[in-house]
Amino acid sequence: MYKQKPPTEKETFQKAPKKSKASEPKRKTKQEEKDGVFDETEGKIKEGGLRRSLKVDKDYKFTKSALQPLLKHDVGDKFKFQDKSITMTDKIKKQIRLAVNMMK
């Protein structure tokens, strides 16, 4: 009867194999991403360290716009924050950088 022609090279390589749902990675929900973002720092950071370093009350709310200019000061320089004179140390600089990164 009729002979079937072998598929051409174009037909063979043009069709992509079907993807199965099992081979696709599971997408994280926003809640899962939010919970596990800072797992590496969990338990290593004391609560209120930056507040004590910058001499502010417990109810003070830090903003990114308030902390960002503080990073421009060099270690050893004096600066004013909330009308209090503070000397920039390496530890304070690290605390501010971490706080700004966590706000993003």
Secondary structure, DSSP 8 states (H G I E B T S, - for coil): --------HHHHHHS-----TTTS-----HHHHHHTTTTTTTTTS-TTHHHHHTT--TT----HHHHGGGGGS-TT-EEEETTEEEE--HHHHHHHHHHHHHH-
